[in-house]
Structure formats: C-alpha cells, structure tokens
Amino acid sequence: SGYVSTSYTLNDTQDDADSFNLDVVDLKLASAQGEGEYATGYTVELWAGPDAETIGTSGTADTVELYQANMDVRVPVGNGLDLKIGQFTTIIGAESLNRTENAFYNRSQAWDTQPTHHTGILGSYQASDDLGIQLGVVNDTTSASVNDDAGGTAYLVGVKYTMPDSAGFLGGTGLSYA
C-alpha cells in the first residue's frame, strides 16, 4: 500500500509559491502478524520526495528514506508476548509524520521534542482485555531537538487501559501513558 501527498501553495513570499508540489510518495510493504504461537509479520515502508528528509535518517532533500523496517514475532509467554524488532515509529501520542495516520492538521507543542522513530526492540503484552503494556530498549535518537547526541540507549514504557462497560458513559474510553 502507500499514498502520494501533494499540496498547492498560494503565497508569493516562498520559492514554491503559487504552485502544486509533490510532498512525499509513501510505499509500504507489509504482512500482518498471524494468530497463534510464533506468528510473524513484517513492515518495510519507504518515503521518496522532498519531505522524506523530515525523517532525519540522512538529512538530504529529494531522497529515498527508510520510514520503518521491522518484523513482528509472537513468543508463547502468557497470553502471547509480541516483539517488534528493527526500526519503528514512536509509541507516544496520536501524531505521526505519516499523513494517513496523523489525526491532526497542526502539530502539538511536544512534537518537536519527542523522537519520531526508534531502532531496537519493543515488547507488547496484553495482560487482560482492558490492560496492555509495552516495554522497549532502543538506540537513542537524533530525530528530536532535545536529543542532539548520537549515542546512548533509550527505554520505552507504555501502558494502555480501556475503561470497562461498567464505567457507564466512560465505558470503552481508552487511557494511555508512555
């Protein structure tokens, strides 16, 4: 799957004023993780075009960048421990560089300070129908303004809880912390 993102700029103070622009071409090759023990899946996603440089893996315009490349493996631990290994997108928030996944037109104040991509391993465990836990160890990232150093290790922690139906009008509401 994938998409082509284009835009039209109506502003005579910019170089691309009054013109159509190619922003990015997204190409995604993926196989969903199956059911059962040791189920596997993979995702390889590439960006091409002027906005590909926003991923921050090479820093050059009009290039092809690796948006994500990972495999998913289920290990038979409890209800099934799902491992994501490789380069993947952040577990934080509802914003994404990927236009088809971004819930908002504008960015939040935290967007420029949080990392957008990680390389490492992320474990996800569904403890119950209502509670999911994520733990990961990844390379530190330089894709956020607060992380300008090129080395180190970062730790990911995420908790997602869905309110039960017995909570009345709040039933089904999802709460997350990462």
Secondary structure, 3 states (H helix, E strand, C coil): CEEEEEEEECCCCCCCCCEEEEEEEEEEEEECCCCCCCCEEEEEEEEEEHHHHHHCCCCCCCEEEEEEEEEEEEECCCCCEEEEEEEEECCCCCCCCCCCCCCCCCCCCCCCCCCCEEEEEEEEEECCCCEEEEEEEEECCCCCCCCCCCCCEEEEEEEEEECCHHHHHHCCCEEEEC
